[in-house]
Structures are given as C-alpha cells and as structure tokens.
Amino acid sequence: MSTKDDLIRTKINNIFQEVMGLIHSALNDAVALGDIPEMDTHEAAQAIWAYWREYWTEASSVETSRPIFHSQAV
C-alpha cells in the first residue's frame, strides 16, 4: 500500500473520530435534556463503534489493486 493511501486512510479515520465526538456530545445533550435515557447513549455509541470497526476491517482487507479510497475523490 502506498504512503498516499495510508495518508488518505488516516485522514478519513481522523474525520470519523471527529464525527464520533460530535455524536457523543449530541447524545450527552439529549440525556441532559431528558430526551433519552443515559443507557441509550452507551448502546448507541457501542453500535456506531462496532459498525466502524467492521467496516474498517473489511476496507483494510481489500486488495490494493482495488482501493476503497481514491485519491481523486478526496
């Protein structure tokens, strides 16, 4: 895998982590307002992380001849 592909994957991962932070903040706000019970935020965060780990494992296992992330699209 090329260094450029690694850089793109790192950027995408950083963006996802930022989005997760925003989602976590929004869930905490919803709990503080009484819109959802606290347990729901924990389950939601776990589900999102589980999806990301599954996706990232699948994306990382794809042959480099058929990259998931194209430099032109970023």
Protein Blocks (a to p, Z undefined) as FASTA:
>chain_A
ZZklmmmmmmmmmmmmmmmmmmmmmmmmmmmnomacfklmmmmmmmmmmmmmmmmmmmmm
pcfklcfbdfklZZ
